[in-house]
């Protein structure tokens, strides 16, 4: 997979059919943040959720360095894009 293909597929995931099926990613991240905040007993933001989901993908890539699944890189790029939008729009 080329870098352009990874980014194109990530864009499709965060801006395409999944958005129609599941709603805006930031809404899901905010819902998850509420649950994680409750569970952890401290505030977590939607931006934190997007970053931590990206870290989950990094862990999956690290756990399979011989043959990492291409979708992990697509998902990582998608989470980074969502985190970037959420966290920079607060300004």
SVG drawing of the C-alpha trace seen along z (x, -y; Angstrom):
<svg xmlns="http://www.w3.org/2000/svg" viewBox="-26 -30 35 42">
<polyline fill="none" stroke="black" stroke-width="0.4" points="0.0,0.0 1.4,-3.4 1.1,-6.4 -1.4,-8.0 -3.6,-4.8 -3.4,-4.7 -4.5,-8.4 -7.2,-7.9 -8.6,-4.9 -8.4,-6.8 -10.3,-9.7 -13.0,-7.4 -13.3,-5.9 -13.6,-9.2 -15.6,-11.1 -17.5,-8.5 -19.9,-5.7 -18.9,-5.1 -20.0,-8.7 -23.4,-7.9 -23.7,-4.6 -22.3,-5.6 -22.4,-9.5 -19.6,-11.9 -16.5,-10.3 -16.2,-13.2 -19.6,-12.4 -18.6,-8.7 -15.3,-9.9 -17.2,-12.2 -19.6,-9.4 -16.6,-7.1 -14.9,-9.9 -17.9,-10.1 -17.7,-6.3 -13.9,-6.3 -14.1,-9.3 -16.6,-7.5 -14.5,-4.3 -11.2,-6.1 -12.6,-8.6 -11.0,-11.5 -11.9,-13.6 -11.1,-12.3 -11.9,-14.3 -13.0,-13.2 -9.5,-14.3 -7.9,-12.0 -10.0,-9.1 -8.9,-9.7 -5.3,-9.8 -5.6,-6.7 -7.3,-4.8 -4.4,-5.7 -2.1,-4.3 -4.1,-1.1 -3.3,-0.8 0.4,-1.5 0.4,1.4 -1.2,3.7 1.4,2.7 4.2,3.2 2.8,6.6 3.1,7.8 6.1,6.2 6.8,9.1 3.5,8.6 1.3,5.8 -2.2,5.6 -2.5,2.7 -5.8,1.6 -4.0,0.8 -2.1,-2.0 -5.3,-3.2 -7.1,-3.3 -4.0,-5.1 -4.2,-7.8 -7.9,-8.1 -7.6,-8.5 -4.8,-11.0 -7.0,-13.1 -9.9,-13.0 -7.7,-13.9 -6.2,-16.8 -9.6,-18.2 -11.0,-17.8 -8.0,-19.2 -7.2,-22.1 -10.8,-23.2 -10.8,-24.1 -8.7,-27.1"/>
</svg>
